[in-house]
Amino acid sequence: MKRRHIALFLIMFLLAFNKSAYASEFFNVGMDGNNLKVRQVSVLLDGNRLDSEVPSFIVGNRTLVPIRFIAEDFGAMVNWEEKTKTVTVVDGPTVVILTVDSNKVLVNGVERILDEYSIPKLVTYNIDGKPDARTMVPVRFISEVLGYEVGWDPENYTAKINTSTVVNITNIRTVYDSNGNHQIAIDSDQKLNYEVSYDSINKKYNIEFINAKLNISGNNQTTFENEVGGTFIQRIFSQQTSLPPNPYKVSLSIVMNDEGKEIFNTTSDERSLIVSFEPNKPVPTINNITNISLGFIDGKEAVVLKGVKGNDYKSFILDNPTRYVLDLKDTTLLGNLYQTFDYKLGFINSVRVSQFTPDENYDPNDKIVRVVLDINSGVSPKVNIVFKDDEIYLVPENTLFNYIDYNAHSSSFDFSIPSMALNSVITDYVEPKNQLILSFDNGLIDIPIGKYNINDNFISTIEIEKTLNTTIITMNLNKKISYNLDTNSSFFKINVKSEDTIPTNPSGKTIVIDAGHGGKDPGALSILGFKEKDINLSIALKLENALRQKGYNVIMTRNNDTYVDLYERPKIANQVKADLFISIHCNSTLLSSVNGLEILYCPATESQYKTVDQYPLAKSIHDSIISSTGINSRGIKKRSDLAVLRLTEMPAVLIETAFLSNADDSQKLIQDSFQEKVVQGIVNGVEQYINQY
């Protein structure tokens, strides 16, 4: 039964497991106002016969199967709305909403349009002489909505459903190697397809399993966490990051104790993947990189790697964001295995070098050093590779970024032309068009004309054009700005600030609102299918408006779906000397029954940046939200491990508004009325705190 539950996904709600009371191949049903004689059919799931309380049947070219109303044995919730003829099925993270005679179905909040042969029907059976209406779904529905393979055996009148394309992760456990070091074992019902990356900032490996479903203990749980505390591994965390109608994906994060002191290895078979670590002891290779620096070759500046004697390499470009990648084969990186360099060179914004774990493009035993050049937005990078003696030179071709420096921050950016004197450039801000325009004589510097797609938080494009005597640089901006010339600079430099950072009430308090996650970081996934980052932003924008109406100066760490680095968020608040910092999040846990509000804070005694007690703000906001919403309280909790709480200098709280893993809480979170009550509670709590402290 457990195996069926793993494979069924929605099918377990569609089929019952009792023996059919219908012995004849043919029987009558009522459908669409007609009395029809239909032929009974069998259903095989991965080769196993499924029998139902009422039989499946074929009519025309459709095979119909019944929805189960009793799914408690599987932990599912099934709701029938008689008035609208709508069925809602909730199982763990999966929510399917369908309506009789409608070609529209919602899968985890995403609308799908069914073809005419996949539309649900209300069918009346004659059971013990009494009419019994059941909602029936064409078996093609299963193929369209879930992506499973559906076949038909005409000789035996049997529908075949194959779910083997989705891999179920059935367990994640820690084991020991012969030296007593922890290993991570990921068990599955089929061979896993995965990709590995490394986050050097947070010292963690990220493994993404493609077309996989987290199904530990057969209960469809969507998260897994375990404190390991071994020689190399600190803790592991796994969650379901993508669900139908998108491809299934599971992520596993392995947080390490120290960076660069281990070598990552994997071994796998048809049923498990073993992740192991061993001490970093470089083995002899042709290339042993000893140093990464900036240098010159033929009068051109370059990134230089010392210790490269062979020239076996592969280079390619990755997008979103743009990166130039160079893989050096038969190479060992000496010292720290993950090195970053803040090198600004032409269109190169930074350089990262690592001992790369071979993927499917290489032999598992290959020793590869990966060099990643992070590229400025809007550039199609071209890099010349020069081998000389025991060094390799990476020489970027000239672009706009060979002549200018552009550095974007969370709420401002700097734009400079190092070769130009301050008074050589005419600056103009055209507010109606939201353009910042720089102009200067052609003879001063020869910047190539062209258009550069920047597409960041501030600039959409930069255009370079020339008239007979003048070079014009036009920055097309994404938001209103103010600017000033840096008169302390020896060359032309302009400082630009978003209007979000300009106090509207100099005498008022300044509050930074932090909408958690964003952009490439979706946060947790709701049981109803929506992403945490979207709810966080929605509440944050409502809070921004409410606080501005009260006369507060409000600064947002993000006001759209963009990614903001974890450590940049407290930096924003500290730079503007904010009075309060409020971070908006949603909660999630393994147990779907857990619900309610949590307020997190970092005690002043556990942060070198704090000078005042943090608890009163947390208590005030907690009590006010409970009062305005009536939501269950899970208390006020100390969390000095969270960067946004520990690194902020002012009183700071992180509000876990409700649980995405709980059906009732999730339903509340998507309602504007609930979000507005949360916002009102926060505002009341802020005002009460400010009046008292």
C-alpha positions as CSV (number, residue, x, y, z in Angstrom):
1,M,0.0,0.0,0.0
2,K,2.9,2.4,0.9
3,R,4.4,1.9,-2.6
4,R,1.1,2.8,-4.2
5,H,0.9,5.9,-2.1
6,I,4.3,7.0,-3.2
7,A,3.5,6.5,-6.9
8,L,-0.1,7.6,-6.9
9,F,0.3,11.3,-6.1
10,L,-3.2,12.4,-7.2
11,I,-4.2,9.0,-8.4
12,M,-4.5,7.8,-4.8
13,F,-7.4,10.2,-4.6
14,L,-9.0,9.0,-7.8
15,L,-9.1,5.3,-7.2
16,A,-10.4,3.2,-4.3
17,F,-9.0,-0.2,-3.3
18,N,-12.1,-2.3,-2.5
19,K,-13.2,-5.1,-4.9
20,S,-15.8,-4.1,-7.4
21,A,-19.4,-5.2,-6.9
22,Y,-19.9,-5.2,-10.6
23,A,-19.4,-8.6,-12.1
24,S,-20.7,-7.9,-15.6
25,E,-18.5,-6.4,-18.3
26,F,-21.3,-4.0,-19.3
27,F,-23.6,-1.9,-17.0
28,N,-25.7,1.3,-17.2
29,V,-24.8,4.7,-15.8
30,G,-26.3,8.2,-16.0
31,M,-24.1,11.0,-17.5
32,D,-24.8,14.3,-19.1
33,G,-28.6,13.6,-18.6
34,N,-28.4,10.4,-20.6
35,N,-28.7,6.7,-19.6
36,L,-25.6,5.0,-21.1
37,K,-24.5,1.4,-21.4
38,V,-20.8,1.4,-20.8
39,R,-18.0,-1.2,-20.7
40,Q,-16.1,-1.9,-17.5
41,V,-12.3,-1.6,-17.7
42,S,-9.3,-2.5,-15.6
43,V,-6.6,0.0,-14.4
44,L,-3.0,-1.0,-13.8
45,L,-0.7,1.3,-11.9
46,D,3.0,0.4,-12.5
47,G,1.8,-3.1,-13.3
48,N,-0.5,-3.5,-10.3
49,R,-4.2,-3.9,-10.7
50,L,-6.4,-1.3,-8.9
51,D,-10.0,-2.2,-8.1
52,S,-12.6,0.3,-7.0
53,E,-15.8,0.5,-5.0
54,V,-17.5,1.6,-8.2
55,P,-15.9,0.4,-11.5
56,S,-14.0,2.4,-14.1
57,F,-15.5,2.3,-17.5
58,I,-15.0,3.4,-21.1
59,V,-17.4,5.5,-23.0
60,G,-16.6,6.6,-26.5
61,N,-12.8,7.1,-26.5
62,R,-12.6,8.1,-22.8
63,T,-11.7,5.9,-19.8
64,L,-13.3,7.3,-16.6
65,V,-12.1,6.5,-13.1
66,P,-13.8,7.6,-9.8
67,I,-12.5,10.1,-7.3
68,R,-12.2,8.7,-3.8
69,F,-13.9,10.6,-1.0
70,I,-12.3,8.6,1.8
71,A,-8.5,9.2,1.8
72,E,-7.9,9.5,5.5
73,D,-5.8,6.3,5.5
74,F,-3.3,8.2,3.3
75,G,-3.4,11.5,5.2
76,A,-5.2,13.3,2.4
77,M,-7.9,15.9,2.6
78,V,-10.7,15.7,0.0
79,N,-13.5,18.3,-0.1
80,W,-16.6,18.2,-2.2
81,E,-18.5,21.5,-2.8
82,E,-22.0,20.5,-3.9
83,K,-23.1,24.0,-4.9
84,T,-20.2,24.5,-7.4
85,K,-19.6,20.8,-8.1
86,T,-15.9,21.4,-7.2
87,V,-13.5,18.9,-5.7
88,T,-10.4,20.0,-3.8
89,V,-7.7,17.4,-3.0
90,V,-4.9,18.3,-0.6
91,D,-2.0,15.9,0.0
92,G,1.1,17.3,1.6
93,P,2.4,20.0,-0.8
94,T,0.0,19.1,-3.6
95,V,-3.3,20.8,-4.1
96,V,-5.6,20.0,-7.1
97,I,-8.9,21.8,-7.6
98,L,-11.3,20.6,-10.3
99,T,-14.9,21.2,-11.3
100,V,-17.4,18.9,-12.9
101,D,-17.9,19.7,-16.7
102,S,-15.1,22.4,-16.6
103,N,-12.0,22.3,-18.7
104,K,-10.1,24.3,-16.1
105,V,-8.1,22.7,-13.2
106,L,-5.9,24.4,-10.7
107,V,-2.7,22.5,-9.8
108,N,-0.8,24.1,-6.9
109,G,-2.4,27.4,-7.8
110,V,-1.6,27.2,-11.5
111,E,-4.5,27.1,-14.0
112,R,-4.4,24.3,-16.6
113,I,-6.8,24.0,-19.6
114,L,-7.9,20.5,-20.3
115,D,-8.9,19.2,-23.7
116,E,-12.4,17.9,-24.2
117,Y,-11.5,14.3,-23.5
118,S,-10.0,15.2,-20.0
119,I,-13.0,17.0,-18.4
120,P,-14.4,15.6,-15.1
121,K,-17.9,14.3,-15.2
122,L,-20.6,13.5,-12.6
123,V,-21.8,9.9,-13.1
124,T,-24.8,8.2,-11.5
125,Y,-24.4,4.5,-10.6
126,N,-27.2,2.1,-9.5
127,I,-25.9,0.5,-6.3
128,D,-28.3,-1.9,-4.5
129,G,-31.2,-0.4,-6.4
130,K,-30.4,3.2,-5.3
131,P,-28.8,6.0,-7.4
132,D,-25.3,6.9,-6.3
133,A,-23.5,9.9,-8.0
134,R,-19.7,9.9,-8.2
135,T,-17.3,12.4,-9.7
136,M,-15.3,10.7,-12.5
137,V,-12.1,11.8,-14.1
138,P,-10.9,10.7,-17.5
139,V,-7.6,8.8,-17.2
140,R,-6.2,11.2,-19.7
141,F,-6.6,13.9,-17.0
142,I,-3.8,12.0,-15.1
143,S,-1.5,12.3,-18.0
144,E,-2.2,16.0,-18.7
145,V,-2.1,17.2,-15.1
146,L,0.6,15.0,-13.6
147,G,2.7,14.2,-16.6
148,Y,2.5,10.5,-16.0
149,E,2.6,8.1,-19.0
150,V,-0.8,6.6,-19.8
151,G,-1.3,3.7,-22.1
152,W,-4.2,1.5,-23.3
153,D,-4.4,-2.3,-23.9
154,P,-7.3,-2.7,-26.2
155,E,-7.2,-6.5,-26.1
156,N,-7.8,-6.7,-22.3
157,Y,-9.6,-3.3,-22.0
158,T,-7.0,-2.1,-19.5
159,A,-5.7,1.4,-18.9
160,K,-2.0,1.5,-17.9
161,I,-0.5,4.3,-15.8
162,N,3.3,4.5,-15.4
163,T,4.6,6.8,-12.7
164,S,8.2,5.6,-13.0
165,T,9.4,8.9,-14.5
166,V,9.2,10.5,-11.0
167,V,11.9,9.4,-8.5
168,N,10.8,9.1,-4.9
169,I,13.4,10.0,-2.2
170,T,12.4,7.7,0.6
171,N,15.0,8.5,3.2
172,I,17.9,10.8,4.0
173,R,20.2,9.4,6.7
174,T,23.7,9.7,8.1
175,V,26.1,6.8,8.1
176,Y,29.8,6.4,8.9
177,D,32.8,5.6,6.7
178,S,35.7,3.4,7.8
179,N,37.4,6.4,9.5
180,G,34.4,7.4,11.5
181,N,33.5,10.4,9.4
182,H,29.8,11.1,8.6
183,Q,28.4,10.3,5.1
184,I,25.0,11.3,3.8
185,A,22.9,8.5,2.2
186,I,20.0,9.5,0.0
187,D,17.7,6.5,-0.6
188,S,15.3,6.4,-3.6
189,D,13.1,4.0,-5.6
190,Q,15.1,4.7,-8.8
191,K,18.4,6.1,-9.8
192,L,18.7,9.8,-9.0
193,N,19.6,12.6,-11.5
194,Y,21.3,15.5,-9.7
195,E,23.5,18.6,-10.0
196,V,25.9,19.8,-7.3
197,S,27.0,23.4,-6.5
198,Y,28.8,25.1,-3.7
199,D,27.9,28.3,-1.7
200,S,31.2,29.6,-0.4
201,I,29.5,32.4,1.6
202,N,27.4,30.1,3.7
203,K,29.9,27.2,3.4
204,K,27.3,24.7,2.1
205,Y,26.9,22.2,-0.7
206,N,23.6,22.3,-2.6
207,I,22.5,19.2,-4.4
208,E,19.4,19.6,-6.7
209,F,17.6,16.4,-7.6
210,I,15.8,16.6,-10.9
211,N,12.4,15.0,-11.4
212,A,12.4,13.8,-7.8
213,K,9.8,13.9,-5.0
214,L,10.6,14.1,-1.3
215,N,8.6,11.2,0.2
216,I,10.3,10.2,3.5
217,S,8.5,7.6,5.5
218,G,5.9,7.5,2.8
219,N,4.1,10.6,4.1
220,N,4.9,13.1,1.4
221,Q,6.7,15.4,3.8
222,T,8.2,18.4,2.0
223,T,11.1,19.2,4.3
224,F,13.8,17.3,6.2
225,E,16.4,18.6,8.6
226,N,19.0,17.0,10.8
227,E,21.8,18.3,13.0
228,V,24.8,16.1,12.2
229,G,27.8,17.6,14.1
230,G,30.5,15.5,12.5
231,T,34.1,16.3,11.6
232,F,33.1,17.9,8.3
233,I,29.3,18.3,8.3
234,Q,27.3,20.6,10.6
235,R,23.8,19.9,9.5
236,I,21.7,18.9,6.5
237,F,18.4,20.3,5.2
238,S,16.2,19.1,2.3
239,Q,13.0,20.5,0.8
240,Q,10.7,20.1,-2.2
241,T,11.4,23.1,-4.3
242,S,9.2,22.5,-7.3
243,L,5.9,20.7,-7.8
244,P,3.5,20.1,-10.7
245,P,2.6,21.6,-13.0
246,N,6.4,22.5,-13.0
247,P,8.9,19.6,-12.9
248,Y,9.5,17.9,-9.6
249,K,12.7,19.1,-7.9
250,V,14.2,18.4,-4.5
251,S,17.1,20.3,-3.0
252,L,19.5,19.1,-0.3
253,S,21.8,21.5,1.5
254,I,24.8,20.2,3.4
255,V,26.2,22.9,5.8
256,M,29.9,22.4,6.5
257,N,31.9,23.2,9.6
258,D,34.9,24.7,7.8
259,E,35.5,25.8,4.3
260,G,38.1,24.2,2.1
261,K,39.1,21.4,4.5
262,E,37.3,18.6,2.7
263,I,36.9,17.0,-0.7
264,F,33.4,16.2,-1.9
265,N,32.7,12.8,-3.4
266,T,29.6,10.9,-4.5
267,T,28.9,7.2,-5.3
268,S,25.6,5.9,-6.5
269,D,23.7,2.8,-7.5
270,E,20.1,2.2,-8.6
271,R,18.7,2.8,-5.1
272,S,20.9,5.2,-3.2
273,L,23.4,8.1,-3.5
274,I,26.2,8.3,-0.9
275,V,27.8,11.7,-0.3
276,S,31.1,11.5,1.5
277,F,34.0,13.8,2.5
278,E,37.6,13.3,3.0
279,P,40.5,15.5,4.1
280,N,41.8,17.9,1.5
281,K,45.2,16.3,0.5
282,P,46.1,17.4,-3.0
283,V,47.4,14.7,-5.3
284,P,50.1,15.3,-8.0
285,T,48.7,16.6,-11.2
286,I,50.2,18.4,-14.3
287,N,48.9,21.8,-13.1
288,N,49.1,22.9,-9.5
289,I,47.7,26.4,-9.2
290,T,49.5,28.3,-6.5
291,N,48.4,31.9,-7.1
292,I,45.6,34.0,-8.7
293,S,46.4,37.7,-9.4
294,L,46.1,40.6,-11.8
295,G,48.9,41.1,-14.2
296,F,49.8,42.3,-17.7
297,I,50.6,40.7,-21.0
298,D,51.4,42.5,-24.2
299,G,50.4,45.8,-22.5
300,K,46.9,44.4,-21.6
301,E,45.7,43.8,-18.1
302,A,44.6,40.2,-17.4
303,V,43.7,37.7,-14.7
304,V,46.7,35.5,-14.1
305,L,46.8,31.9,-12.8
306,K,50.2,30.6,-11.9
307,G,51.1,26.9,-12.0
308,V,49.5,26.0,-15.3
309,K,51.8,24.0,-17.6
310,G,49.2,22.0,-19.6
311,N,46.6,23.6,-22.0
312,D,43.7,21.1,-21.8
313,Y,40.7,23.2,-21.0
314,K,37.1,23.9,-21.8
315,S,35.4,27.4,-21.8
316,F,31.8,28.4,-22.0
317,I,29.3,31.1,-21.0
318,L,26.4,30.7,-18.5
319,D,23.5,33.0,-18.2
320,N,21.3,34.5,-15.5
321,P,23.6,36.0,-14.3
322,T,26.2,36.1,-17.1
323,R,29.4,34.2,-16.2
324,Y,32.4,33.2,-18.2
325,V,33.6,29.7,-17.2
326,L,37.0,28.1,-17.7
327,D,37.5,24.5,-16.7
328,L,41.2,23.4,-16.5
329,K,41.7,19.6,-16.6
330,D,44.3,17.6,-14.7
331,T,44.6,20.5,-12.3
332,T,44.8,20.9,-8.5
333,L,44.0,24.2,-6.6
334,L,46.5,24.4,-3.8
335,G,45.4,26.0,-0.5
336,N,41.7,26.9,0.0
337,L,39.5,24.9,-2.4
338,Y,37.1,27.8,-2.8
339,Q,38.7,31.2,-3.5
340,T,37.0,34.5,-4.4
341,F,38.7,37.7,-5.6
342,D,37.2,41.2,-5.9
343,Y,39.0,41.9,-9.2
344,K,37.5,44.7,-11.4
345,L,38.9,44.3,-14.9
346,G,36.9,45.6,-17.9
347,F,33.6,43.7,-17.9
348,I,34.8,41.4,-15.1
349,N,33.2,42.1,-11.8
350,S,34.8,39.4,-9.7
351,V,36.7,36.1,-10.0
352,R,36.0,32.7,-8.3
353,V,38.2,29.7,-8.5
354,S,37.4,26.3,-7.0
355,Q,38.3,22.6,-7.1
356,F,35.3,21.4,-9.2
357,T,33.4,18.2,-8.6
358,P,33.1,16.5,-12.0
359,D,29.6,16.5,-13.5
360,E,28.1,14.4,-16.3
361,N,30.4,16.2,-18.8
362,Y,33.5,14.8,-17.3
363,D,34.9,11.5,-16.0
364,P,34.3,11.1,-12.2
365,N,38.1,10.8,-11.7
366,D,39.0,14.0,-13.5
367,K,40.8,16.7,-11.4
368,I,39.3,20.0,-12.6
369,V,39.8,23.5,-11.4
370,R,36.9,25.8,-12.4
371,V,37.5,29.5,-12.9
372,V,34.4,31.7,-13.0
373,L,34.5,35.3,-14.2
374,D,31.4,37.2,-12.9
375,I,30.4,39.6,-15.7
376,N,28.8,43.0,-15.6
377,S,25.2,43.0,-16.9
378,G,24.6,43.7,-20.6
379,V,27.9,42.3,-21.8
380,S,28.6,39.4,-24.2
381,P,32.0,38.5,-22.9
382,K,34.9,37.7,-25.1
383,V,38.1,36.5,-23.3
384,N,41.4,35.8,-24.9
385,I,43.4,32.9,-23.3
386,V,47.1,33.1,-23.4
387,F,49.5,30.3,-22.1
388,K,53.0,31.5,-21.3
389,D,55.6,29.6,-19.3
390,D,53.8,28.2,-16.2
391,E,51.0,30.9,-16.3
392,I,47.7,31.3,-18.0
393,Y,46.4,34.8,-18.8
394,L,42.7,35.6,-19.2
395,V,42.5,38.9,-21.2
396,P,39.0,40.5,-21.5
397,E,38.3,42.3,-24.8
398,N,37.5,46.0,-24.6
399,T,33.9,47.1,-23.9
400,L,32.3,50.1,-22.2
401,F,33.5,48.7,-18.9
402,N,37.1,49.2,-19.8
403,Y,36.4,52.9,-19.6
404,I,33.9,53.2,-16.7
405,D,33.3,51.8,-13.3
406,Y,29.8,50.9,-12.3
407,N,29.0,49.6,-8.8
408,A,25.4,48.9,-7.8
409,H,24.5,48.7,-4.1
410,S,21.1,47.9,-2.5
411,S,19.8,51.5,-2.5
412,S,22.4,53.4,-4.6
413,F,25.1,53.1,-7.2
414,D,28.4,54.8,-8.2
415,F,29.3,55.6,-11.8
416,S,32.8,56.9,-12.6
417,I,35.1,57.5,-15.6
418,P,38.6,57.2,-14.1
419,S,40.3,58.9,-17.0
420,M,38.1,62.0,-17.0
421,A,38.5,65.1,-14.9
422,L,35.5,66.0,-12.7
423,N,34.7,69.2,-14.7
424,S,35.1,67.6,-18.1
425,V,31.6,66.0,-18.0
426,I,28.2,67.7,-18.2
427,T,25.6,65.9,-16.1
428,D,21.8,66.1,-16.6
429,Y,18.9,64.2,-15.1
430,V,15.8,64.2,-17.3
431,E,13.1,63.4,-14.8
432,P,10.1,62.9,-17.2
433,K,12.1,60.2,-19.1
434,N,13.9,59.1,-16.0
435,Q,17.3,59.3,-17.8
436,L,20.7,60.3,-16.4
437,I,22.8,61.8,-19.3
438,L,26.5,62.4,-19.3
439,S,28.2,64.3,-22.2
440,F,31.8,65.3,-23.0
441,D,34.1,66.1,-25.9
442,N,34.9,63.3,-28.3
443,G,38.7,64.0,-28.1
444,L,38.9,63.3,-24.4
445,I,38.2,59.5,-24.5
446,D,37.1,57.1,-27.3
447,I,34.4,55.0,-25.8
448,P,32.9,52.6,-28.4
449,I,29.3,53.4,-29.3
450,G,26.6,50.8,-28.6
451,K,23.8,49.7,-26.3
452,Y,24.3,47.7,-23.1
453,N,21.5,45.8,-21.4
454,I,22.1,46.2,-17.6
455,N,18.7,45.2,-16.3
456,D,19.5,45.5,-12.6
457,N,17.6,47.3,-9.8
458,F,18.6,50.7,-11.1
459,I,19.6,50.8,-14.8
460,S,17.7,49.1,-17.6
461,T,20.2,50.1,-20.4
462,I,23.2,52.3,-21.1
463,E,23.5,53.8,-24.5
464,I,26.6,55.3,-26.0
465,E,26.2,57.6,-29.0
466,K,28.3,60.3,-30.7
467,T,27.6,63.5,-32.5
468,L,30.2,65.4,-34.5
469,N,32.0,66.7,-31.4
470,T,30.3,65.1,-28.4
471,T,30.1,61.6,-26.8
472,I,26.7,61.1,-25.0
473,I,26.2,58.4,-22.3
474,T,22.5,57.9,-21.6
475,M,21.4,55.7,-18.6
476,N,17.8,54.6,-18.7
477,L,16.8,54.2,-15.1
478,N,14.2,51.9,-13.4
479,K,13.4,54.3,-10.6
480,K,13.5,57.9,-9.6
481,I,16.8,59.1,-8.3
482,S,18.8,61.9,-6.8
483,Y,22.5,62.4,-7.4
484,N,25.6,64.4,-6.5
485,L,29.1,64.7,-7.9
486,D,31.9,63.3,-5.7
487,T,34.0,66.5,-5.4
488,N,36.5,64.6,-3.2
489,S,37.4,62.3,-6.2
490,S,40.4,63.1,-8.4
491,F,38.3,62.0,-11.5
492,F,34.7,62.1,-12.6
493,K,32.5,60.2,-10.2
494,I,28.8,60.5,-9.5
495,N,26.9,59.1,-6.5
496,V,23.2,58.1,-7.3
497,K,20.6,57.3,-4.7
498,S,17.1,55.8,-5.1
499,E,14.4,58.1,-3.8
500,D,13.5,55.2,-1.4
501,T,16.6,56.2,0.7
502,I,15.6,59.9,0.9
503,P,13.8,60.7,4.2
504,T,10.4,62.2,3.6
505,N,10.1,63.3,7.2
506,P,13.5,64.3,8.6
507,S,12.0,64.5,12.1
508,G,10.4,61.1,11.9
509,K,11.7,57.6,12.7
510,T,13.3,55.5,9.9
511,I,12.1,51.9,9.6
512,V,13.7,49.4,7.2
513,I,11.3,46.7,5.9
514,D,12.9,43.5,4.7
515,A,10.8,41.2,2.5
516,G,12.4,37.9,3.0
517,H,13.9,35.9,0.0
518,G,13.2,37.1,-3.5
519,G,14.4,36.6,-7.1
520,K,16.3,33.3,-7.4
521,D,15.6,32.5,-3.8
522,P,11.9,31.5,-3.6
523,G,11.9,30.6,0.1
524,A,9.5,27.9,1.3
525,L,6.7,26.4,-0.9
526,S,3.2,26.6,0.4
527,I,0.9,23.5,0.7
528,L,-1.3,25.4,-1.8
529,G,1.6,25.8,-4.3
530,F,2.6,29.5,-3.9
531,K,6.0,30.7,-3.0
532,E,7.0,32.4,0.3
533,K,8.9,35.2,-1.4
534,D,5.6,36.5,-3.1
535,I,3.7,36.6,0.2
536,N,6.6,38.3,2.0
537,L,6.7,41.0,-0.6
538,S,2.9,41.5,-0.6
539,I,2.8,42.0,3.2
540,A,5.9,44.2,3.1
541,L,4.5,46.5,0.5
542,K,1.2,46.9,2.4
543,L,3.3,47.6,5.6
544,E,5.4,50.2,3.7
545,N,2.2,52.1,2.7
546,A,0.7,51.9,6.2
547,L,3.9,53.2,7.9
548,R,4.4,56.0,5.4
549,Q,0.8,57.2,6.0
550,K,1.7,57.4,9.7
551,G,4.6,59.7,8.8
552,Y,7.5,57.2,9.2
553,N,10.5,57.2,6.8
554,V,10.4,53.7,5.2
555,I,13.2,52.0,3.3
556,M,12.7,48.7,1.6
557,T,15.5,46.1,1.1
558,R,13.5,45.1,-2.0
559,N,10.2,46.3,-3.5
560,N,10.0,43.8,-6.4
561,D,11.0,40.2,-7.1
562,T,14.7,40.7,-6.9
563,Y,17.4,38.8,-5.1
564,V,19.2,40.7,-2.2
565,D,22.1,39.1,-0.5
566,L,21.5,37.9,3.1
567,Y,24.3,40.2,4.4
568,E,23.3,43.2,2.3
569,R,20.0,43.4,4.2
570,P,21.4,44.4,7.6
571,K,24.0,46.6,5.8
572,I,21.2,48.6,4.3
573,A,19.7,49.3,7.7
574,N,23.0,50.2,9.3
575,Q,24.0,52.5,6.5
576,V,20.9,54.6,6.8
577,K,21.0,54.5,10.6
578,A,17.5,53.1,10.8
579,D,15.6,53.2,14.1
580,L,13.9,49.8,13.5
581,F,14.4,46.8,11.3
582,I,11.4,44.5,10.5
583,S,11.9,41.3,8.4
584,I,8.8,39.6,6.9
585,H,8.8,35.8,6.4
586,C,6.5,32.8,6.4
587,N,7.2,29.6,8.4
588,S,7.3,26.0,7.3
589,T,7.8,22.7,9.1
590,L,7.6,18.9,8.7
591,L,4.3,18.6,10.6
592,S,1.4,20.0,8.6
593,S,-0.6,20.4,11.9
594,V,1.7,23.1,13.2
595,N,0.3,26.6,12.8
596,G,0.5,30.1,14.1
597,L,2.8,33.2,14.6
598,E,6.4,33.3,15.7
599,I,8.5,36.4,16.4
600,L,12.2,36.0,16.3
601,Y,14.9,38.3,17.8
602,C,18.6,38.4,18.7
603,P,19.3,39.2,22.4
604,A,21.7,42.2,22.7
605,T,24.1,40.1,24.7
606,E,24.5,37.7,21.8
607,S,25.5,40.4,19.2
608,Q,28.5,42.7,19.1
609,Y,26.4,45.3,17.2
610,K,23.5,45.6,19.6
611,T,23.3,48.3,22.3
612,V,19.7,48.1,23.5
613,D,17.4,45.4,24.6
614,Q,15.7,43.7,21.6
615,Y,12.9,41.8,23.4
616,P,10.5,44.8,24.0
617,L,10.0,45.4,20.2
618,A,9.4,41.7,19.6
619,K,6.9,41.5,22.5
620,S,5.1,44.6,21.4
621,I,4.7,43.4,17.7
622,H,3.8,39.9,18.8
623,D,1.0,41.0,21.1
624,S,-0.4,43.4,18.6
625,I,-0.5,40.9,15.7
626,I,-2.2,38.3,18.0
627,S,-4.8,40.9,18.9
628,S,-5.5,42.1,15.3
629,T,-5.6,38.6,13.7
630,G,-6.6,36.1,16.4
631,I,-4.0,33.7,15.1
632,N,-2.4,31.1,17.3
633,S,0.7,32.2,19.1
634,R,3.9,30.0,19.0
635,G,5.7,32.6,21.1
636,I,8.8,34.8,20.9
637,K,12.0,33.0,20.2
638,K,15.7,33.9,20.4
639,R,17.6,33.4,17.1
640,S,21.0,34.9,17.3
641,D,22.1,32.7,14.4
642,L,20.1,34.8,11.8
643,A,22.3,37.4,10.1
644,V,19.5,39.9,9.6
645,L,18.9,39.9,13.4
646,R,22.4,39.6,14.7
647,L,24.2,42.1,12.3
648,T,21.7,45.0,12.6
649,E,22.6,47.7,15.0
650,M,19.0,48.8,15.8
651,P,16.1,46.9,17.4
652,A,15.2,44.2,14.9
653,V,12.6,41.4,14.6
654,L,11.8,38.7,12.1
655,I,8.1,38.0,11.8
656,E,7.1,34.4,10.8
657,T,3.6,35.4,10.0
658,A,2.1,31.9,9.6
659,F,2.9,28.3,8.4
660,L,3.0,27.6,4.7
661,S,3.0,23.9,5.6
662,N,-0.4,24.2,7.2
663,A,-3.5,24.3,5.0
664,D,-5.5,26.7,7.1
665,D,-2.5,29.1,7.6
666,S,-1.7,29.0,3.9
667,Q,-5.3,29.9,3.0
668,K,-5.1,32.9,5.3
669,L,-1.8,34.1,3.9
670,I,-3.1,34.5,0.4
671,Q,-6.1,36.6,1.6
672,D,-5.6,40.4,1.5
673,S,-7.9,40.8,4.5
674,F,-5.5,38.6,6.6
675,Q,-2.4,40.4,5.3
676,E,-4.0,43.7,6.2
677,K,-4.7,42.5,9.7
678,V,-1.1,41.4,10.1
679,V,0.1,44.8,8.9
680,Q,-2.2,46.6,11.3
681,G,-0.8,44.5,14.1
682,I,2.7,45.4,13.1
683,V,1.9,49.1,12.9
684,N,0.2,49.1,16.3
685,G,3.1,47.2,17.8
686,V,5.6,49.7,16.3
687,E,3.7,52.7,17.6
688,Q,3.3,51.2,21.1
689,Y,7.0,50.4,21.2
690,I,8.1,53.9,20.0
691,N,5.8,55.6,22.5
692,Q,7.2,53.5,25.4
693,Y,10.9,53.4,24.5
